[in-house]
Protein backbone atom coordinates (compact mmCIF):
# COMPACT_ATOMS: atom_id res chain seq x y z
CA UNK A 1 0.00 0.00 0.00
CA UNK A 2 1.42 3.35 -0.86
CA UNK A 3 0.42 6.74 0.46
CA UNK A 4 -0.46 9.83 -1.50
CA UNK A 5 2.48 11.72 -2.89
CA UNK A 6 3.29 15.39 -2.51
CA UNK A 7 2.49 18.28 -4.81
CA UNK A 8 6.00 17.99 -6.29
CA UNK A 9 5.04 14.70 -7.93
CA UNK A 10 1.90 16.35 -9.29
CA UNK A 11 3.91 19.09 -10.97
CA UNK A 12 6.33 16.54 -12.40
CA UNK A 13 3.49 14.57 -13.95
CA UNK A 14 1.95 17.71 -15.37
CA UNK A 15 5.31 18.61 -16.95
CA UNK A 16 5.54 15.10 -18.40
CA UNK A 17 2.33 15.60 -20.34
CA UNK A 18 2.72 19.32 -21.05
CA UNK A 19 4.10 18.78 -24.53
CA UNK A 20 1.67 16.00 -25.41
CA UNK A 21 -1.26 16.75 -27.64
CA UNK A 22 -4.09 14.29 -28.17
CA UNK A 23 -3.79 12.46 -31.48
CA UNK A 24 -6.84 11.60 -33.52
CA UNK A 25 -7.79 7.96 -33.25
CA UNK A 26 -7.33 5.73 -36.26
CA UNK A 27 -9.98 6.46 -38.83
CA UNK A 28 -11.04 9.70 -37.14
CA UNK A 29 -12.06 12.54 -39.47
CA UNK A 30 -12.46 16.24 -38.77
CA UNK A 31 -15.97 16.42 -40.18
CA UNK A 32 -18.75 13.88 -40.29
CA UNK A 33 -21.74 13.72 -42.55
CA UNK A 34 -24.67 14.12 -40.14
CA UNK A 35 -26.81 11.85 -42.26
CA UNK A 36 -24.40 8.95 -41.64
CA UNK A 37 -24.35 9.27 -37.85
CA UNK A 38 -26.31 6.64 -35.98
CA UNK A 39 -29.13 8.28 -34.02
CA UNK A 40 -28.68 7.76 -30.25
CA UNK A 41 -31.19 5.53 -28.54
CA UNK A 42 -32.55 6.13 -25.04
CA UNK A 43 -30.32 3.29 -23.82
CA UNK A 44 -27.19 4.83 -25.32
CA UNK A 45 -28.08 8.25 -23.92
CA UNK A 46 -28.44 6.79 -20.44
CA UNK A 47 -25.21 4.82 -20.81
CA UNK A 48 -23.27 7.97 -21.69
CA UNK A 49 -24.23 9.51 -18.32
CA UNK A 50 -23.02 6.60 -16.19
CA UNK A 51 -19.83 7.38 -14.28
CA UNK A 52 -17.19 4.76 -15.07
CA UNK A 53 -14.46 6.27 -12.89
CA UNK A 54 -14.73 7.93 -9.47
CA UNK A 55 -12.00 9.55 -7.38
CA UNK A 56 -12.01 11.20 -3.97
CA UNK A 57 -9.50 13.32 -2.09
CA UNK A 58 -9.08 15.08 1.25
CA UNK A 59 -7.58 18.29 2.59
CA UNK A 60 -9.84 19.67 1.24
CA UNK A 61 -12.51 17.12 0.34
CA UNK A 62 -13.17 16.80 -3.38
CA UNK A 63 -14.48 14.30 -5.91
CA UNK A 64 -14.17 13.61 -9.62
CA UNK A 65 -16.54 11.53 -11.74
CA UNK A 66 -15.83 10.63 -15.36
CA UNK A 67 -18.53 9.44 -17.76
CA UNK A 68 -18.60 9.13 -21.53
CA UNK A 69 -20.01 12.63 -21.96
CA UNK A 70 -18.71 14.64 -18.98
CA UNK A 71 -16.17 15.18 -16.22
CA UNK A 72 -17.68 16.36 -12.93
CA UNK A 73 -15.83 17.98 -10.03
CA UNK A 74 -17.50 18.20 -6.63
CA UNK A 75 -16.71 19.69 -3.21
CA UNK A 76 -18.82 20.11 -0.06
CA UNK A 77 -19.63 23.69 -1.13
CA UNK A 78 -22.14 22.85 -3.85
CA UNK A 79 -21.92 26.27 -5.50
CA UNK A 80 -18.30 25.40 -6.34
CA UNK A 81 -19.20 22.22 -8.23
CA UNK A 82 -18.89 22.11 -12.01
CA UNK A 83 -19.14 19.77 -15.00
CA UNK A 84 -17.42 20.01 -18.36
CA UNK A 85 -17.70 18.02 -21.57
CA UNK A 86 -15.60 14.86 -21.66
CA UNK A 87 -12.14 15.22 -23.16
CA UNK A 88 -10.01 12.34 -24.36
CA UNK A 89 -6.97 11.85 -22.10
CA UNK A 90 -3.34 11.47 -23.11
CA UNK A 91 -1.94 8.04 -22.26
CA UNK A 92 1.69 7.43 -21.31
CA UNK A 93 3.38 5.06 -23.74
CA UNK A 94 5.04 2.78 -21.18
CA UNK A 95 2.68 2.84 -18.20
CA UNK A 96 -0.98 2.84 -17.22
CA UNK A 97 -1.12 6.60 -16.73
CA UNK A 98 -3.82 8.89 -18.13
CA UNK A 99 -3.64 12.67 -18.14
CA UNK A 100 -6.80 14.80 -18.47
CA UNK A 101 -6.80 18.53 -19.23
CA UNK A 102 -10.01 20.59 -19.27
CA UNK A 103 -10.41 24.33 -19.44
CA UNK A 104 -13.23 26.87 -19.49
CA UNK A 105 -13.22 30.67 -19.31
CA UNK A 106 -13.01 30.55 -15.52
CA UNK A 107 -11.65 27.10 -14.63
CA UNK A 108 -8.57 25.06 -15.46
CA UNK A 109 -8.35 21.45 -14.28
CA UNK A 110 -5.57 18.98 -15.01
CA UNK A 111 -5.30 15.61 -13.33
CA UNK A 112 -3.50 12.31 -13.80
CA UNK A 113 -4.82 8.81 -13.10
CA UNK A 114 -2.08 6.32 -12.21
CA UNK A 115 -2.47 2.56 -11.79
CA UNK A 116 -1.21 1.46 -8.38
CA UNK A 117 -2.53 0.79 -4.88
CA UNK A 118 -3.61 3.95 -3.07
CA UNK A 119 -4.91 4.65 0.45
CA UNK A 120 -7.34 7.52 0.90
CA UNK A 121 -6.40 7.97 4.57
CA UNK A 122 -10.02 7.71 5.69
CA UNK A 123 -10.60 3.97 5.67
CA UNK A 124 -8.85 0.63 5.33
CA UNK A 125 -9.98 0.36 1.73
CA UNK A 126 -7.22 0.15 -0.86
CA UNK A 127 -8.03 1.81 -4.19
CA UNK A 128 -6.46 0.63 -7.43
CA UNK A 129 -5.53 4.08 -8.75
CA UNK A 130 -3.99 7.26 -7.41
CA UNK A 131 -5.13 10.64 -8.73
CA UNK A 132 -3.04 13.81 -8.70
CA UNK A 133 -3.93 17.16 -10.18
CA UNK A 134 -4.09 20.94 -10.16
CA UNK A 135 -7.24 23.07 -10.11
CA UNK A 136 -7.25 26.80 -10.78
CA UNK A 137 -10.33 29.02 -10.58
CA UNK A 138 -9.94 32.43 -12.23
CA UNK A 139 -7.19 34.45 -10.56
CA UNK A 140 -7.21 32.37 -7.39
CA UNK A 141 -4.26 30.32 -6.20
CA UNK A 142 -3.76 26.87 -7.70
CA UNK A 143 -5.15 24.01 -5.61
CA UNK A 144 -3.15 20.77 -5.48
CA UNK A 145 -5.34 17.66 -5.63
CA UNK A 146 -4.23 14.28 -4.28
CA UNK A 147 -6.58 11.35 -3.94
CA UNK A 148 -7.52 7.81 -4.91
CA UNK A 149 -9.96 6.30 -7.38
CA UNK A 150 -11.42 3.23 -9.02
CA UNK A 151 -13.11 2.31 -12.27
CA UNK A 152 -16.75 1.35 -11.76
CA UNK A 153 -17.66 -1.89 -13.50
CA UNK A 154 -20.75 -1.54 -15.65
CA UNK A 155 -23.64 -2.56 -13.35
CA UNK A 156 -25.43 -4.13 -16.34
CA UNK A 157 -22.83 -6.90 -16.36
CA UNK A 158 -24.02 -8.00 -12.91
CA UNK A 159 -26.08 -11.05 -13.89
CA UNK A 160 -25.96 -14.68 -14.98
CA UNK A 161 -25.01 -15.24 -18.62
CA UNK A 162 -25.49 -18.50 -20.57
CA UNK A 163 -23.10 -19.26 -23.42
CA UNK A 164 -24.63 -19.32 -26.91
CA UNK A 165 -21.57 -19.16 -29.14
CA UNK A 166 -17.80 -19.39 -28.75
CA UNK A 167 -15.22 -18.75 -31.47
CA UNK A 168 -17.99 -18.69 -34.08
CA UNK A 169 -19.45 -22.08 -33.07
CA UNK A 170 -23.02 -22.34 -31.77
CA UNK A 171 -23.51 -24.20 -28.50
CA UNK A 172 -25.82 -27.24 -28.44
CA UNK A 173 -27.34 -27.59 -24.94
CA UNK A 174 -27.66 -31.34 -25.49
CA UNK A 175 -23.88 -31.64 -25.40
CA UNK A 176 -23.68 -30.57 -21.76
CA UNK A 177 -25.04 -32.96 -19.13
CA UNK A 178 -24.51 -30.49 -16.26
CA UNK A 179 -26.06 -27.58 -18.11
CA UNK A 180 -24.98 -24.99 -20.64
CA UNK A 181 -21.71 -23.18 -19.80
CA UNK A 182 -22.48 -19.98 -17.93
CA UNK A 183 -20.93 -17.10 -16.03
CA UNK A 184 -22.23 -15.21 -13.03
CA UNK A 185 -20.64 -11.77 -12.90
CA UNK A 186 -20.37 -9.94 -9.56
CA UNK A 187 -19.76 -6.39 -10.73
CA UNK A 188 -19.14 -4.71 -7.36
CA UNK A 189 -16.63 -7.37 -6.37
CA UNK A 190 -14.93 -7.45 -9.79
CA UNK A 191 -15.11 -11.23 -10.02
CA UNK A 192 -16.97 -14.01 -11.80
CA UNK A 193 -17.77 -17.68 -11.35
CA UNK A 194 -19.75 -20.30 -13.20
CA UNK A 195 -19.71 -23.53 -15.17
CA UNK A 196 -17.40 -24.12 -18.12
CA UNK A 197 -19.56 -27.06 -19.20
CA UNK A 198 -18.37 -29.75 -16.83
CA UNK A 199 -15.80 -28.02 -14.64
CA UNK A 200 -16.39 -25.02 -12.40
CA UNK A 201 -14.74 -21.77 -13.45
CA UNK A 202 -13.93 -18.51 -11.69
CA UNK A 203 -11.66 -15.51 -11.73
CA UNK A 204 -11.34 -11.74 -11.53
CA UNK A 205 -12.38 -8.85 -13.74
CA UNK A 206 -10.22 -5.93 -14.86
CA UNK A 207 -12.31 -3.03 -16.11
CA UNK A 208 -11.52 0.40 -17.58
CA UNK A 209 -14.41 2.07 -19.35
CA UNK A 210 -15.07 -0.17 -22.40
CA UNK A 211 -12.08 -2.39 -21.63
CA UNK A 212 -12.95 -5.72 -20.00
CA UNK A 213 -10.52 -8.50 -19.17
CA UNK A 214 -11.09 -11.84 -17.43
CA UNK A 215 -8.01 -12.51 -15.29
CA UNK A 216 -6.68 -15.11 -12.83
CA UNK A 217 -8.98 -17.72 -14.36
CA UNK A 218 -9.09 -21.06 -12.55
CA UNK A 219 -11.10 -24.21 -13.22
CA UNK A 220 -11.49 -27.61 -11.66
CA UNK A 221 -9.79 -30.41 -13.61
CA UNK A 222 -12.26 -33.20 -14.22
CA UNK A 223 -12.02 -34.89 -17.62
CA UNK A 224 -15.22 -34.51 -19.63
CA UNK A 225 -16.58 -35.38 -23.06
CA UNK A 226 -16.76 -31.67 -23.93
CA UNK A 227 -13.37 -30.75 -22.47
CA UNK A 228 -12.30 -29.27 -25.82
CA UNK A 229 -15.15 -26.75 -25.69
CA UNK A 230 -14.18 -25.82 -22.13
CA UNK A 231 -10.60 -25.09 -23.22
CA UNK A 232 -11.90 -22.99 -26.11
CA UNK A 233 -14.11 -20.99 -23.75
CA UNK A 234 -11.27 -20.35 -21.29
CA UNK A 235 -8.99 -19.15 -24.09
CA UNK A 236 -11.78 -16.91 -25.41
CA UNK A 237 -12.20 -15.32 -21.98
CA UNK A 238 -8.44 -14.89 -21.52
CA UNK A 239 -8.17 -13.06 -24.85
CA UNK A 240 -11.18 -10.77 -24.37
CA UNK A 241 -10.46 -7.04 -24.34
CA UNK A 242 -13.83 -5.44 -25.08
CA UNK A 243 -17.54 -6.05 -24.57
CA UNK A 244 -20.94 -4.89 -25.77
CA UNK A 245 -24.42 -5.36 -24.36
CA UNK A 246 -27.33 -5.54 -26.78
CA UNK A 247 -30.78 -7.16 -26.69
CA UNK A 248 -30.02 -9.00 -23.42
CA UNK A 249 -26.85 -10.48 -24.86
CA UNK A 250 -23.22 -10.03 -23.84
CA UNK A 251 -20.72 -9.93 -26.70
CA UNK A 252 -17.03 -10.42 -25.96
CA UNK A 253 -14.41 -9.21 -28.44
CA UNK A 254 -10.71 -8.77 -29.01
CA UNK A 255 -8.95 -7.17 -32.00
CA UNK A 256 -9.40 -10.40 -33.97
CA UNK A 257 -13.19 -10.31 -33.71
CA UNK A 258 -16.04 -11.82 -31.68
CA UNK A 259 -14.83 -14.37 -29.14
CA UNK A 260 -18.06 -15.37 -27.40
CA UNK A 261 -21.74 -14.51 -27.11
CA UNK A 262 -23.75 -15.00 -23.90
CA UNK A 263 -27.48 -14.65 -23.27
CA UNK A 264 -28.83 -13.06 -20.10
CA UNK A 265 -30.57 -15.57 -17.84
CA UNK A 266 -33.71 -14.19 -16.15
Secondary structure, 3 states (H helix, E strand, C coil): CCCCCCHHHHHHHHHHHHCCCCCCCCCCCCCCCHHHCCCCCHHHHHHHHCCCEEEEECCCCEEEEECCCEEEEECCCHHHCEEEECCCCEECCCCCEEEEEEECCCEEEEEEEEEEEEECCCCCCEEEEEEEEEEEECCCCCEEEEEEEEECCCHHHCCEEEEEEECCEECCHHHCCCCCCEEEEECCCCEEEEECCCCEEEEEEEEECCEEEEEEEEECCCCCCCHHHHHHHHHHHHHCCEEEEECCEEEEEECCEEEEEEEECC
